[in-house]
C-alpha cells in the first residue's frame, strides 16, 4: 500500500498538486467566503470572526488551510503582535489561476471525433 501511494505521488505533477491543494482549500463554503472577503481588502482576524460568526479558533483553522495552500498570507501588527491581518497571496493565487487555466485549456484537445467500441 505504501508503494502504491509513493508511485501515485511520483506521478503527480506540480500542476496537479497545485490544483488538488487549491481545490481542497476552496471546497469549504467558509473558506470560500473568506477568500471573497479578502478579495475586497485585507482583513483583521477579529473582523473575520465577527462577520462569519465563528470562533477565533475556527477561523484560525480555516486560515491555516488557506495559508498552507498558498492562497493567503498574514502579517502581525507591528505595535501589537496579538492582531493578525490576512490578505490574498498574489503569487499563490496566480499559480492556482495558471494551473486552472492549463487544466481547462481546450486548445490542447484532440478534435478527432471519438469512435465507439464495437
Buried (B, 14 or more C-beta within 10 A) or exposed (E): EEEEEEEEEEEEEEBEEBBEBBEEBBEBEBBEBBBEBBEEEBBEBBBBBEEBEBEEEBBBBBBEBBBEBBBBBBEEEEEEEEEBBBBBBEEBBEBBEEBBEEEEEEEEEEEEEEEEEE
